[in-house]
Amino acid sequence: PFVDAPPPDKSYNARGEEMSFVDESYVLPIVTQLGGEPTVADDGDIVYVFEELQMSAENTLEAAGLVADATSGEIVEYLKDRGVSTRSAVERSDLIKLLDKSLTRSLSDPTAPLQEEEIKFNRNGAGWNALAGALGAVNLGGALYLGQILSSPAMAGVQLPSYFGLVQAGYPLLLAYAVLYNIIPAARYLYNKNKNAEILE
């Protein structure tokens, strides 16, 4: 609520048409307090640059002997050479965090082994995963119910017209989608569970 945009000021041009002026000055104190520096891009957009965040990533890469603009592939190769698993890393920032953690660990005690992190199913919370699971169950239930209707004896040899004919013809694809929507996450969950059990050993 403290960062909500104020309502835009309305003004009128010479022809009496309504114009709105957006004042973004309310963002400036918050962004500067967080260490951001406003700069104007070539196209006139205001871009906030956070030097501290950039410097920490650059410092981490330099401490590892990598160039500041090292690619994700180069970071992955460096980490694998050090025996660090990158399976839990999704983005470049995750790789830099792993790199920082491995460097910090090696500086404190070079002989200490790195602890491999468990593989996360995804970045959603448990509530969103439950909603996605419920959606998959409803989707599969609806597809099975539609299949029951289409395969009833009363529908034997009947070709439905228009939109319903399209649904009837595309039913195998709808069923395949509903089944895969449920099977793929379930298989991934079981795979991650087995890998995490190996990590914990």
PyMOL CGO cylinders between C-alpha atoms (Angstrom):
from pymol import cmd
from pymol.cgo import CYLINDER

trace = [
    CYLINDER, 0.00, 0.00, 0.00, 2.91, 2.40, 0.55, 0.3, 1, 1, 1, 1, 1, 1,
    CYLINDER, 2.91, 2.40, 0.55, 4.09, 1.96, -3.03, 0.3, 1, 1, 1, 1, 1, 1,
    CYLINDER, 4.09, 1.96, -3.03, 0.69, 2.20, -4.72, 0.3, 1, 1, 1, 1, 1, 1,
    CYLINDER, 0.69, 2.20, -4.72, 0.62, 4.66, -7.58, 0.3, 1, 1, 1, 1, 1, 1,
    CYLINDER, 0.62, 4.66, -7.58, -1.35, 7.83, -6.89, 0.3, 1, 1, 1, 1, 1, 1,
    CYLINDER, -1.35, 7.83, -6.89, -4.20, 8.54, -9.29, 0.3, 1, 1, 1, 1, 1, 1,
    CYLINDER, -4.20, 8.54, -9.29, -2.95, 10.29, -12.44, 0.3, 1, 1, 1, 1, 1, 1,
    CYLINDER, -2.95, 10.29, -12.44, -3.48, 14.02, -12.75, 0.3, 1, 1, 1, 1, 1, 1,
    CYLINDER, -3.48, 14.02, -12.75, -5.95, 14.83, -15.49, 0.3, 1, 1, 1, 1, 1, 1,
    CYLINDER, -5.95, 14.83, -15.49, -5.40, 17.79, -17.73, 0.3, 1, 1, 1, 1, 1, 1,
    CYLINDER, -5.40, 17.79, -17.73, -6.83, 19.00, -21.00, 0.3, 1, 1, 1, 1, 1, 1,
    CYLINDER, -6.83, 19.00, -21.00, -5.07, 20.06, -24.17, 0.3, 1, 1, 1, 1, 1, 1,
    CYLINDER, -5.07, 20.06, -24.17, -5.93, 23.07, -26.36, 0.3, 1, 1, 1, 1, 1, 1,
    CYLINDER, -5.93, 23.07, -26.36, -8.68, 21.12, -28.14, 0.3, 1, 1, 1, 1, 1, 1,
    CYLINDER, -8.68, 21.12, -28.14, -10.35, 20.18, -24.86, 0.3, 1, 1, 1, 1, 1, 1,
    CYLINDER, -10.35, 20.18, -24.86, -9.32, 16.51, -25.04, 0.3, 1, 1, 1, 1, 1, 1,
    CYLINDER, -9.32, 16.51, -25.04, -8.52, 14.82, -21.78, 0.3, 1, 1, 1, 1, 1, 1,
    CYLINDER, -8.52, 14.82, -21.78, -4.85, 13.95, -21.21, 0.3, 1, 1, 1, 1, 1, 1,
    CYLINDER, -4.85, 13.95, -21.21, -3.35, 12.14, -18.26, 0.3, 1, 1, 1, 1, 1, 1,
    CYLINDER, -3.35, 12.14, -18.26, 0.02, 12.93, -16.75, 0.3, 1, 1, 1, 1, 1, 1,
    CYLINDER, 0.02, 12.93, -16.75, 1.66, 10.07, -14.87, 0.3, 1, 1, 1, 1, 1, 1,
    CYLINDER, 1.66, 10.07, -14.87, 3.87, 11.21, -12.00, 0.3, 1, 1, 1, 1, 1, 1,
    CYLINDER, 3.87, 11.21, -12.00, 6.27, 8.45, -10.92, 0.3, 1, 1, 1, 1, 1, 1,
    CYLINDER, 6.27, 8.45, -10.92, 8.13, 10.53, -8.36, 0.3, 1, 1, 1, 1, 1, 1,
    CYLINDER, 8.13, 10.53, -8.36, 6.57, 8.46, -5.56, 0.3, 1, 1, 1, 1, 1, 1,
    CYLINDER, 6.57, 8.46, -5.56, 8.89, 5.57, -6.54, 0.3, 1, 1, 1, 1, 1, 1,
    CYLINDER, 8.89, 5.57, -6.54, 12.13, 7.54, -6.25, 0.3, 1, 1, 1, 1, 1, 1,
    CYLINDER, 12.13, 7.54, -6.25, 12.49, 7.62, -2.41, 0.3, 1, 1, 1, 1, 1, 1,
    CYLINDER, 12.49, 7.62, -2.41, 11.77, 3.90, -2.13, 0.3, 1, 1, 1, 1, 1, 1,
    CYLINDER, 11.77, 3.90, -2.13, 14.14, 2.85, -4.90, 0.3, 1, 1, 1, 1, 1, 1,
    CYLINDER, 14.14, 2.85, -4.90, 16.96, 5.09, -3.64, 0.3, 1, 1, 1, 1, 1, 1,
    CYLINDER, 16.96, 5.09, -3.64, 16.48, 3.72, -0.13, 0.3, 1, 1, 1, 1, 1, 1,
    CYLINDER, 16.48, 3.72, -0.13, 16.99, 0.25, -1.59, 0.3, 1, 1, 1, 1, 1, 1,
    CYLINDER, 16.99, 0.25, -1.59, 20.19, 1.39, -3.31, 0.3, 1, 1, 1, 1, 1, 1,
    CYLINDER, 20.19, 1.39, -3.31, 18.77, 2.01, -6.77, 0.3, 1, 1, 1, 1, 1, 1,
    CYLINDER, 18.77, 2.01, -6.77, 20.01, 4.84, -8.95, 0.3, 1, 1, 1, 1, 1, 1,
    CYLINDER, 20.01, 4.84, -8.95, 17.63, 6.27, -11.55, 0.3, 1, 1, 1, 1, 1, 1,
    CYLINDER, 17.63, 6.27, -11.55, 19.09, 6.66, -15.02, 0.3, 1, 1, 1, 1, 1, 1,
    CYLINDER, 19.09, 6.66, -15.02, 17.45, 7.70, -18.26, 0.3, 1, 1, 1, 1, 1, 1,
    CYLINDER, 17.45, 7.70, -18.26, 17.80, 5.29, -21.17, 0.3, 1, 1, 1, 1, 1, 1,
    CYLINDER, 17.80, 5.29, -21.17, 18.36, 6.42, -24.75, 0.3, 1, 1, 1, 1, 1, 1,
    CYLINDER, 18.36, 6.42, -24.75, 14.67, 6.00, -25.56, 0.3, 1, 1, 1, 1, 1, 1,
    CYLINDER, 14.67, 6.00, -25.56, 13.61, 8.16, -22.60, 0.3, 1, 1, 1, 1, 1, 1,
    CYLINDER, 13.61, 8.16, -22.60, 12.60, 5.39, -20.19, 0.3, 1, 1, 1, 1, 1, 1,
    CYLINDER, 12.60, 5.39, -20.19, 13.66, 5.70, -16.56, 0.3, 1, 1, 1, 1, 1, 1,
    CYLINDER, 13.66, 5.70, -16.56, 15.67, 2.66, -15.52, 0.3, 1, 1, 1, 1, 1, 1,
    CYLINDER, 15.67, 2.66, -15.52, 16.72, 2.00, -11.94, 0.3, 1, 1, 1, 1, 1, 1,
    CYLINDER, 16.72, 2.00, -11.94, 20.20, 0.50, -11.63, 0.3, 1, 1, 1, 1, 1, 1,
    CYLINDER, 20.20, 0.50, -11.63, 21.17, -1.36, -8.44, 0.3, 1, 1, 1, 1, 1, 1,
    CYLINDER, 21.17, -1.36, -8.44, 24.98, -1.17, -8.39, 0.3, 1, 1, 1, 1, 1, 1,
    CYLINDER, 24.98, -1.17, -8.39, 25.32, -3.11, -5.13, 0.3, 1, 1, 1, 1, 1, 1,
    CYLINDER, 25.32, -3.11, -5.13, 23.54, -6.12, -6.59, 0.3, 1, 1, 1, 1, 1, 1,
    CYLINDER, 23.54, -6.12, -6.59, 25.56, -5.96, -9.77, 0.3, 1, 1, 1, 1, 1, 1,
    CYLINDER, 25.56, -5.96, -9.77, 28.80, -5.55, -7.87, 0.3, 1, 1, 1, 1, 1, 1,
    CYLINDER, 28.80, -5.55, -7.87, 28.13, -8.55, -5.66, 0.3, 1, 1, 1, 1, 1, 1,
    CYLINDER, 28.13, -8.55, -5.66, 27.56, -10.76, -8.71, 0.3, 1, 1, 1, 1, 1, 1,
    CYLINDER, 27.56, -10.76, -8.71, 30.61, -9.31, -10.45, 0.3, 1, 1, 1, 1, 1, 1,
    CYLINDER, 30.61, -9.31, -10.45, 32.72, -9.75, -7.30, 0.3, 1, 1, 1, 1, 1, 1,
    CYLINDER, 32.72, -9.75, -7.30, 31.61, -13.38, -7.00, 0.3, 1, 1, 1, 1, 1, 1,
    CYLINDER, 31.61, -13.38, -7.00, 32.50, -14.08, -10.62, 0.3, 1, 1, 1, 1, 1, 1,
    CYLINDER, 32.50, -14.08, -10.62, 35.86, -12.30, -10.31, 0.3, 1, 1, 1, 1, 1, 1,
    CYLINDER, 35.86, -12.30, -10.31, 36.65, -14.19, -7.09, 0.3, 1, 1, 1, 1, 1, 1,
    CYLINDER, 36.65, -14.19, -7.09, 36.10, -17.41, -9.03, 0.3, 1, 1, 1, 1, 1, 1,
    CYLINDER, 36.10, -17.41, -9.03, 38.42, -16.22, -11.80, 0.3, 1, 1, 1, 1, 1, 1,
    CYLINDER, 38.42, -16.22, -11.80, 35.60, -15.72, -14.31, 0.3, 1, 1, 1, 1, 1, 1,
    CYLINDER, 35.60, -15.72, -14.31, 34.90, -12.59, -16.31, 0.3, 1, 1, 1, 1, 1, 1,
    CYLINDER, 34.90, -12.59, -16.31, 32.04, -10.37, -15.12, 0.3, 1, 1, 1, 1, 1, 1,
    CYLINDER, 32.04, -10.37, -15.12, 29.85, -11.21, -18.12, 0.3, 1, 1, 1, 1, 1, 1,
    CYLINDER, 29.85, -11.21, -18.12, 30.47, -14.97, -17.98, 0.3, 1, 1, 1, 1, 1, 1,
    CYLINDER, 30.47, -14.97, -17.98, 27.74, -17.03, -19.59, 0.3, 1, 1, 1, 1, 1, 1,
    CYLINDER, 27.74, -17.03, -19.59, 25.59, -19.49, -17.68, 0.3, 1, 1, 1, 1, 1, 1,
    CYLINDER, 25.59, -19.49, -17.68, 27.38, -22.32, -19.48, 0.3, 1, 1, 1, 1, 1, 1,
    CYLINDER, 27.38, -22.32, -19.48, 30.77, -21.12, -18.26, 0.3, 1, 1, 1, 1, 1, 1,
    CYLINDER, 30.77, -21.12, -18.26, 29.49, -20.85, -14.69, 0.3, 1, 1, 1, 1, 1, 1,
    CYLINDER, 29.49, -20.85, -14.69, 27.97, -24.37, -14.88, 0.3, 1, 1, 1, 1, 1, 1,
    CYLINDER, 27.97, -24.37, -14.88, 31.26, -25.75, -16.22, 0.3, 1, 1, 1, 1, 1, 1,
    CYLINDER, 31.26, -25.75, -16.22, 33.22, -24.07, -13.40, 0.3, 1, 1, 1, 1, 1, 1,
    CYLINDER, 33.22, -24.07, -13.40, 30.83, -25.42, -10.76, 0.3, 1, 1, 1, 1, 1, 1,
    CYLINDER, 30.83, -25.42, -10.76, 30.90, -28.95, -12.19, 0.3, 1, 1, 1, 1, 1, 1,
    CYLINDER, 30.90, -28.95, -12.19, 34.71, -28.87, -12.15, 0.3, 1, 1, 1, 1, 1, 1,
    CYLINDER, 34.71, -28.87, -12.15, 34.48, -28.10, -8.43, 0.3, 1, 1, 1, 1, 1, 1,
    CYLINDER, 34.48, -28.10, -8.43, 32.00, -30.96, -7.88, 0.3, 1, 1, 1, 1, 1, 1,
    CYLINDER, 32.00, -30.96, -7.88, 28.97, -28.73, -7.31, 0.3, 1, 1, 1, 1, 1, 1,
    CYLINDER, 28.97, -28.73, -7.31, 25.65, -29.98, -8.67, 0.3, 1, 1, 1, 1, 1, 1,
    CYLINDER, 25.65, -29.98, -8.67, 23.72, -27.36, -10.64, 0.3, 1, 1, 1, 1, 1, 1,
    CYLINDER, 23.72, -27.36, -10.64, 20.45, -29.29, -10.95, 0.3, 1, 1, 1, 1, 1, 1,
    CYLINDER, 20.45, -29.29, -10.95, 18.62, -27.00, -8.52, 0.3, 1, 1, 1, 1, 1, 1,
    CYLINDER, 18.62, -27.00, -8.52, 19.69, -23.87, -10.43, 0.3, 1, 1, 1, 1, 1, 1,
    CYLINDER, 19.69, -23.87, -10.43, 17.11, -22.53, -12.85, 0.3, 1, 1, 1, 1, 1, 1,
    CYLINDER, 17.11, -22.53, -12.85, 18.46, -19.10, -13.77, 0.3, 1, 1, 1, 1, 1, 1,
    CYLINDER, 18.46, -19.10, -13.77, 21.85, -17.39, -13.97, 0.3, 1, 1, 1, 1, 1, 1,
    CYLINDER, 21.85, -17.39, -13.97, 21.22, -15.73, -10.60, 0.3, 1, 1, 1, 1, 1, 1,
    CYLINDER, 21.22, -15.73, -10.60, 20.78, -19.20, -9.05, 0.3, 1, 1, 1, 1, 1, 1,
    CYLINDER, 20.78, -19.20, -9.05, 24.13, -20.25, -10.53, 0.3, 1, 1, 1, 1, 1, 1,
    CYLINDER, 24.13, -20.25, -10.53, 25.80, -17.17, -9.05, 0.3, 1, 1, 1, 1, 1, 1,
    CYLINDER, 25.80, -17.17, -9.05, 24.31, -18.00, -5.63, 0.3, 1, 1, 1, 1, 1, 1,
    CYLINDER, 24.31, -18.00, -5.63, 25.70, -21.54, -5.87, 0.3, 1, 1, 1, 1, 1, 1,
    CYLINDER, 25.70, -21.54, -5.87, 29.05, -20.12, -6.93, 0.3, 1, 1, 1, 1, 1, 1,
    CYLINDER, 29.05, -20.12, -6.93, 29.05, -17.67, -4.03, 0.3, 1, 1, 1, 1, 1, 1,
    CYLINDER, 29.05, -17.67, -4.03, 28.15, -20.43, -1.59, 0.3, 1, 1, 1, 1, 1, 1,
    CYLINDER, 28.15, -20.43, -1.59, 30.91, -22.70, -2.92, 0.3, 1, 1, 1, 1, 1, 1,
    CYLINDER, 30.91, -22.70, -2.92, 33.47, -19.89, -2.70, 0.3, 1, 1, 1, 1, 1, 1,
    CYLINDER, 33.47, -19.89, -2.70, 32.38, -18.96, 0.84, 0.3, 1, 1, 1, 1, 1, 1,
    CYLINDER, 32.38, -18.96, 0.84, 32.60, -22.58, 1.92, 0.3, 1, 1, 1, 1, 1, 1,
    CYLINDER, 32.60, -22.58, 1.92, 36.05, -23.04, 0.40, 0.3, 1, 1, 1, 1, 1, 1,
    CYLINDER, 36.05, -23.04, 0.40, 37.34, -19.85, 2.02, 0.3, 1, 1, 1, 1, 1, 1,
    CYLINDER, 37.34, -19.85, 2.02, 36.15, -20.84, 5.49, 0.3, 1, 1, 1, 1, 1, 1,
    CYLINDER, 36.15, -20.84, 5.49, 37.32, -24.46, 5.33, 0.3, 1, 1, 1, 1, 1, 1,
    CYLINDER, 37.32, -24.46, 5.33, 38.77, -25.70, 2.06, 0.3, 1, 1, 1, 1, 1, 1,
    CYLINDER, 38.77, -25.70, 2.06, 38.49, -29.35, 3.15, 0.3, 1, 1, 1, 1, 1, 1,
    CYLINDER, 38.49, -29.35, 3.15, 34.80, -29.14, 4.03, 0.3, 1, 1, 1, 1, 1, 1,
    CYLINDER, 34.80, -29.14, 4.03, 32.64, -30.92, 1.46, 0.3, 1, 1, 1, 1, 1, 1,
    CYLINDER, 32.64, -30.92, 1.46, 29.92, -28.98, -0.28, 0.3, 1, 1, 1, 1, 1, 1,
    CYLINDER, 29.92, -28.98, -0.28, 26.41, -30.02, 0.64, 0.3, 1, 1, 1, 1, 1, 1,
    CYLINDER, 26.41, -30.02, 0.64, 24.33, -30.73, -2.44, 0.3, 1, 1, 1, 1, 1, 1,
    CYLINDER, 24.33, -30.73, -2.44, 20.94, -29.05, -2.27, 0.3, 1, 1, 1, 1, 1, 1,
    CYLINDER, 20.94, -29.05, -2.27, 17.71, -30.95, -2.79, 0.3, 1, 1, 1, 1, 1, 1,
    CYLINDER, 17.71, -30.95, -2.79, 15.94, -30.56, -6.12, 0.3, 1, 1, 1, 1, 1, 1,
    CYLINDER, 15.94, -30.56, -6.12, 12.84, -28.43, -5.80, 0.3, 1, 1, 1, 1, 1, 1,
    CYLINDER, 12.84, -28.43, -5.80, 9.71, -29.51, -7.64, 0.3, 1, 1, 1, 1, 1, 1,
    CYLINDER, 9.71, -29.51, -7.64, 9.07, -25.90, -8.69, 0.3, 1, 1, 1, 1, 1, 1,
    CYLINDER, 9.07, -25.90, -8.69, 9.08, -22.40, -7.25, 0.3, 1, 1, 1, 1, 1, 1,
    CYLINDER, 9.08, -22.40, -7.25, 5.36, -22.30, -6.55, 0.3, 1, 1, 1, 1, 1, 1,
    CYLINDER, 5.36, -22.30, -6.55, 4.07, -22.54, -3.04, 0.3, 1, 1, 1, 1, 1, 1,
    CYLINDER, 4.07, -22.54, -3.04, 2.17, -25.58, -1.78, 0.3, 1, 1, 1, 1, 1, 1,
    CYLINDER, 2.17, -25.58, -1.78, -1.14, -23.76, -2.30, 0.3, 1, 1, 1, 1, 1, 1,
    CYLINDER, -1.14, -23.76, -2.30, -0.49, -23.16, -6.00, 0.3, 1, 1, 1, 1, 1, 1,
    CYLINDER, -0.49, -23.16, -6.00, 0.61, -26.76, -6.45, 0.3, 1, 1, 1, 1, 1, 1,
    CYLINDER, 0.61, -26.76, -6.45, -2.62, -27.93, -4.79, 0.3, 1, 1, 1, 1, 1, 1,
    CYLINDER, -2.62, -27.93, -4.79, -4.66, -25.70, -7.12, 0.3, 1, 1, 1, 1, 1, 1,
    CYLINDER, -4.66, -25.70, -7.12, -2.81, -27.04, -10.16, 0.3, 1, 1, 1, 1, 1, 1,
    CYLINDER, -2.81, -27.04, -10.16, -3.43, -30.60, -8.94, 0.3, 1, 1, 1, 1, 1, 1,
    CYLINDER, -3.43, -30.60, -8.94, -7.14, -29.86, -8.43, 0.3, 1, 1, 1, 1, 1, 1,
    CYLINDER, -7.14, -29.86, -8.43, -7.31, -28.37, -11.93, 0.3, 1, 1, 1, 1, 1, 1,
    CYLINDER, -7.31, -28.37, -11.93, -5.69, -31.51, -13.33, 0.3, 1, 1, 1, 1, 1, 1,
    CYLINDER, -5.69, -31.51, -13.33, -8.18, -33.74, -11.49, 0.3, 1, 1, 1, 1, 1, 1,
    CYLINDER, -8.18, -33.74, -11.49, -11.14, -31.69, -12.73, 0.3, 1, 1, 1, 1, 1, 1,
    CYLINDER, -11.14, -31.69, -12.73, -9.71, -31.70, -16.26, 0.3, 1, 1, 1, 1, 1, 1,
    CYLINDER, -9.71, -31.70, -16.26, -9.23, -35.47, -16.24, 0.3, 1, 1, 1, 1, 1, 1,
    CYLINDER, -9.23, -35.47, -16.24, -12.67, -36.05, -14.69, 0.3, 1, 1, 1, 1, 1, 1,
    CYLINDER, -12.67, -36.05, -14.69, -14.30, -33.84, -17.32, 0.3, 1, 1, 1, 1, 1, 1,
    CYLINDER, -14.30, -33.84, -17.32, -12.48, -35.60, -20.15, 0.3, 1, 1, 1, 1, 1, 1,
    CYLINDER, -12.48, -35.60, -20.15, -13.50, -39.04, -18.84, 0.3, 1, 1, 1, 1, 1, 1,
    CYLINDER, -13.50, -39.04, -18.84, -17.11, -37.89, -18.41, 0.3, 1, 1, 1, 1, 1, 1,
    CYLINDER, -17.11, -37.89, -18.41, -17.14, -36.49, -21.96, 0.3, 1, 1, 1, 1, 1, 1,
    CYLINDER, -17.14, -36.49, -21.96, -15.73, -39.80, -23.19, 0.3, 1, 1, 1, 1, 1, 1,
    CYLINDER, -15.73, -39.80, -23.19, -18.48, -41.67, -21.39, 0.3, 1, 1, 1, 1, 1, 1,
    CYLINDER, -18.48, -41.67, -21.39, -21.12, -39.49, -23.08, 0.3, 1, 1, 1, 1, 1, 1,
    CYLINDER, -21.12, -39.49, -23.08, -19.55, -39.81, -26.52, 0.3, 1, 1, 1, 1, 1, 1,
    CYLINDER, -19.55, -39.81, -26.52, -19.21, -43.60, -26.22, 0.3, 1, 1, 1, 1, 1, 1,
    CYLINDER, -19.21, -43.60, -26.22, -22.75, -44.24, -24.96, 0.3, 1, 1, 1, 1, 1, 1,
    CYLINDER, -22.75, -44.24, -24.96, -24.92, -46.52, -27.09, 0.3, 1, 1, 1, 1, 1, 1,
    CYLINDER, -24.92, -46.52, -27.09, -27.21, -43.62, -27.95, 0.3, 1, 1, 1, 1, 1, 1,
    CYLINDER, -27.21, -43.62, -27.95, -24.26, -41.86, -29.66, 0.3, 1, 1, 1, 1, 1, 1,
    CYLINDER, -24.26, -41.86, -29.66, -23.17, -44.89, -31.70, 0.3, 1, 1, 1, 1, 1, 1,
    CYLINDER, -23.17, -44.89, -31.70, -22.65, -43.82, -35.31, 0.3, 1, 1, 1, 1, 1, 1,
    CYLINDER, -22.65, -43.82, -35.31, -23.84, -40.24, -34.66, 0.3, 1, 1, 1, 1, 1, 1,
    CYLINDER, -23.84, -40.24, -34.66, -21.75, -37.41, -36.10, 0.3, 1, 1, 1, 1, 1, 1,
    CYLINDER, -21.75, -37.41, -36.10, -22.42, -34.23, -34.14, 0.3, 1, 1, 1, 1, 1, 1,
    CYLINDER, -22.42, -34.23, -34.14, -22.74, -30.97, -36.09, 0.3, 1, 1, 1, 1, 1, 1,
    CYLINDER, -22.74, -30.97, -36.09, -20.75, -27.73, -35.82, 0.3, 1, 1, 1, 1, 1, 1,
    CYLINDER, -20.75, -27.73, -35.82, -18.78, -27.06, -32.63, 0.3, 1, 1, 1, 1, 1, 1,
    CYLINDER, -18.78, -27.06, -32.63, -19.87, -30.32, -31.01, 0.3, 1, 1, 1, 1, 1, 1,
    CYLINDER, -19.87, -30.32, -31.01, -18.52, -32.24, -33.99, 0.3, 1, 1, 1, 1, 1, 1,
    CYLINDER, -18.52, -32.24, -33.99, -15.16, -30.56, -33.49, 0.3, 1, 1, 1, 1, 1, 1,
    CYLINDER, -15.16, -30.56, -33.49, -15.18, -31.59, -29.81, 0.3, 1, 1, 1, 1, 1, 1,
    CYLINDER, -15.18, -31.59, -29.81, -16.18, -35.13, -30.81, 0.3, 1, 1, 1, 1, 1, 1,
    CYLINDER, -16.18, -35.13, -30.81, -13.38, -35.35, -33.39, 0.3, 1, 1, 1, 1, 1, 1,
    CYLINDER, -13.38, -35.35, -33.39, -10.80, -33.81, -31.03, 0.3, 1, 1, 1, 1, 1, 1,
    CYLINDER, -10.80, -33.81, -31.03, -11.73, -35.92, -28.02, 0.3, 1, 1, 1, 1, 1, 1,
    CYLINDER, -11.73, -35.92, -28.02, -8.61, -38.16, -28.23, 0.3, 1, 1, 1, 1, 1, 1,
    CYLINDER, -8.61, -38.16, -28.23, -6.42, -35.04, -28.03, 0.3, 1, 1, 1, 1, 1, 1,
    CYLINDER, -6.42, -35.04, -28.03, -8.42, -33.68, -25.09, 0.3, 1, 1, 1, 1, 1, 1,
    CYLINDER, -8.42, -33.68, -25.09, -8.05, -36.99, -23.26, 0.3, 1, 1, 1, 1, 1, 1,
    CYLINDER, -8.05, -36.99, -23.26, -4.31, -37.20, -24.03, 0.3, 1, 1, 1, 1, 1, 1,
    CYLINDER, -4.31, -37.20, -24.03, -3.82, -33.64, -22.72, 0.3, 1, 1, 1, 1, 1, 1,
    CYLINDER, -3.82, -33.64, -22.72, -5.74, -34.40, -19.52, 0.3, 1, 1, 1, 1, 1, 1,
    CYLINDER, -5.74, -34.40, -19.52, -3.77, -37.58, -18.90, 0.3, 1, 1, 1, 1, 1, 1,
    CYLINDER, -3.77, -37.58, -18.90, -0.38, -35.98, -19.62, 0.3, 1, 1, 1, 1, 1, 1,
    CYLINDER, -0.38, -35.98, -19.62, -1.27, -32.94, -17.46, 0.3, 1, 1, 1, 1, 1, 1,
    CYLINDER, -1.27, -32.94, -17.46, -1.46, -35.34, -14.52, 0.3, 1, 1, 1, 1, 1, 1,
    CYLINDER, -1.46, -35.34, -14.52, 1.21, -37.91, -15.42, 0.3, 1, 1, 1, 1, 1, 1,
    CYLINDER, 1.21, -37.91, -15.42, 4.11, -35.56, -16.18, 0.3, 1, 1, 1, 1, 1, 1,
    CYLINDER, 4.11, -35.56, -16.18, 4.11, -33.76, -12.79, 0.3, 1, 1, 1, 1, 1, 1,
    CYLINDER, 4.11, -33.76, -12.79, 3.56, -37.07, -10.99, 0.3, 1, 1, 1, 1, 1, 1,
    CYLINDER, 3.56, -37.07, -10.99, 6.55, -38.63, -12.78, 0.3, 1, 1, 1, 1, 1, 1,
    CYLINDER, 6.55, -38.63, -12.78, 8.65, -35.56, -12.07, 0.3, 1, 1, 1, 1, 1, 1,
    CYLINDER, 8.65, -35.56, -12.07, 7.66, -35.67, -8.40, 0.3, 1, 1, 1, 1, 1, 1,
    CYLINDER, 7.66, -35.67, -8.40, 8.72, -39.32, -8.13, 0.3, 1, 1, 1, 1, 1, 1,
    CYLINDER, 8.72, -39.32, -8.13, 11.98, -38.64, -10.00, 0.3, 1, 1, 1, 1, 1, 1,
    CYLINDER, 11.98, -38.64, -10.00, 12.80, -35.70, -7.71, 0.3, 1, 1, 1, 1, 1, 1,
    CYLINDER, 12.80, -35.70, -7.71, 11.90, -37.76, -4.66, 0.3, 1, 1, 1, 1, 1, 1,
    CYLINDER, 11.90, -37.76, -4.66, 14.35, -40.50, -5.67, 0.3, 1, 1, 1, 1, 1, 1,
    CYLINDER, 14.35, -40.50, -5.67, 17.10, -37.99, -6.50, 0.3, 1, 1, 1, 1, 1, 1,
    CYLINDER, 17.10, -37.99, -6.50, 16.57, -36.15, -3.21, 0.3, 1, 1, 1, 1, 1, 1,
    CYLINDER, 16.57, -36.15, -3.21, 16.81, -39.47, -1.35, 0.3, 1, 1, 1, 1, 1, 1,
    CYLINDER, 16.81, -39.47, -1.35, 20.17, -40.07, -3.08, 0.3, 1, 1, 1, 1, 1, 1,
    CYLINDER, 20.17, -40.07, -3.08, 21.30, -36.55, -2.12, 0.3, 1, 1, 1, 1, 1, 1,
    CYLINDER, 21.30, -36.55, -2.12, 20.42, -37.11, 1.54, 0.3, 1, 1, 1, 1, 1, 1,
    CYLINDER, 20.42, -37.11, 1.54, 22.42, -40.37, 1.68, 0.3, 1, 1, 1, 1, 1, 1,
]
cmd.load_cgo(trace, "trace")
